[in-house]
Every structure is written in structure tokens, then in C-alpha cells.
């Protein structure tokens, strides 16, 4: 959690961690989100192609205000959208999501940041790497001598899963 003093200080700048799936449209959404986040005066930390649980883990363990995962989950690519995660790494409550949707459907416009108040976009692959380390730490056995085949269905897991099994000693083969 965040201390209320820090959250309401005049010089406070929100930190938002952003991940995306492998869909082509995710890159477009990521750029549009970063433009909006920085225009609102917040900083966007990019995990790049990653999983929803990794965004939740990083948001909940690294002091972020919230996380955004760009994904259509199991829907077709043209239904791509976002999942909102709170600063504790949990799905944002429905009432907050309803407020966001109401804002998007309204004619209201938030004031835009200018000059030095414009946010930054920060590469945060290190956060994804810490998540991989966390997954490795959960293992109860070595996979040395094992050959593991992973079919990741063109999903965001492919990089992370291979890294975890490789680190645990397996010879890992990935398709899709």
C-alpha cells in the first residue's frame, strides 16, 4: 500500500506498470496507453510481452499505483482490450472499472500535463525478470535431465516459461 501523504502530495507522480500479450494490436494499444498515461502526468513502466500474473506480481510488490495488461485473454485478436490491476496486484474492483468506463463514455476531459509535468515511459524488463526469479524460487525440484516440450499457443507465456524451465535445468523446446 501507499502512504496517504505521498499519494496526495502536490509533486506526486503516479507509477503504472504495463504489460502486453503477443497480438499485433497490443503494440498499438501500448503506444496509445503510454501517450495517455504520460499526457496525464503519470509514468508508464513497460514490461513488454508478458503475462497477466506478472503484471499483478510487479504491481503488488514494487509500489505501483496500478497495472494494466493489454490482452484479449482467450478472445479473438480483434476483441483486444485491457485488464486493470490495483496497487495490491489484484483485479480492480468493479466500481472503479465502472467509473473508468463511465469516464470513457463521457465528454469529460482530464487536464493534460505540460512541460516538466509530462510523464515518462520507462523500460521495466527488470520487473519481468524479477517475476521469472520468483517463479523459479517456487520450484520444489530440479528438472535437470528432463526434456520439456511447451506449446504456448502463441501466448505471452513462451519467453517466461522457457526461462523458468531452463533455469531449473531442463532442456526446453517451445512451439507456437
BELZI-V163843 format. One record per residue. N is the residue number from 1. RES is the residue in one letter. NEAR is the number of other ideal C-beta (glycine too) atoms within 12 Angstrom. Layout:
<<N	RES	NEAR> <N	RES	NEAR>>
This chain:
<<1	X	14> <2	X	20> <3	X	11> <4	X	9> <5	X	10> <6	X	17> <7	X	17> <8	X	11> <9	X	12> <10	X	10> <11	X	12> <12	X	19> <13	X	26> <14	X	30> <15	X	31> <16	X	41> <17	X	50> <18	X	50> <19	X	44> <20	X	40> <21	X	40> <22	X	28> <23	X	27> <24	X	17> <25	X	23> <26	X	32> <27	X	21> <28	X	16> <29	X	28> <30	X	34> <31	X	19> <32	X	21> <33	X	34> <34	X	30> <35	X	20> <36	X	28> <37	X	37> <38	X	28> <39	X	23> <40	X	25> <41	X	26> <42	X	32> <43	X	30> <44	X	39> <45	X	39> <46	X	35> <47	X	44> <48	X	33> <49	X	31> <50	X	44> <51	X	36> <52	X	36> <53	X	31> <54	X	44> <55	X	46> <56	X	33> <57	X	34> <58	X	41> <59	X	39> <60	X	27> <61	X	21> <62	X	30> <63	X	24> <64	X	36> <65	X	32> <66	X	39> <67	X	48> <68	X	42> <69	X	42> <70	X	41> <71	X	36> <72	X	26> <73	X	19> <74	X	14> <75	X	14> <76	X	11> <77	X	22> <78	X	10> <79	X	14> <80	X	27> <81	X	26> <82	X	35> <83	X	32> <84	X	35> <85	X	36> <86	X	27> <87	X	29> <88	X	21> <89	X	31> <90	X	21> <91	X	22> <92	X	27> <93	X	15> <94	X	12> <95	X	12> <96	X	18> <97	X	21> <98	X	14> <99	X	16> <100	X	23> <101	X	16> <102	X	13> <103	X	16> <104	X	17> <105	X	10> <106	X	11> <107	X	8> <108	X	11> <109	X	11> <110	X	16> <111	X	10> <112	X	17> <113	X	21> <114	X	12> <115	X	8> <116	X	10> <117	X	20> <118	X	21> <119	X	30> <120	X	23> <121	X	25> <122	X	25> <123	X	18> <124	X	30> <125	X	23> <126	X	19> <127	X	34> <128	X	35> <129	X	24> <130	X	24> <131	X	39> <132	X	32> <133	X	22> <134	X	25> <135	X	26> <136	X	24> <137	X	14> <138	X	15> <139	X	19> <140	X	8> <141	X	13> <142	X	13> <143	X	20> <144	X	16> <145	X	11> <146	X	17> <147	X	14> <148	X	22> <149	X	16> <150	X	24> <151	X	16> <152	X	24> <153	X	15> <154	X	19> <155	X	28> <156	X	32> <157	X	31> <158	X	25> <159	X	29> <160	X	38> <161	X	34> <162	X	24> <163	X	28> <164	X	31> <165	X	31> <166	X	24> <167	X	23> <168	X	26> <169	X	18> <170	X	25> <171	X	17> <172	X	26> <173	X	18> <174	X	24> <175	X	15> <176	X	15>>
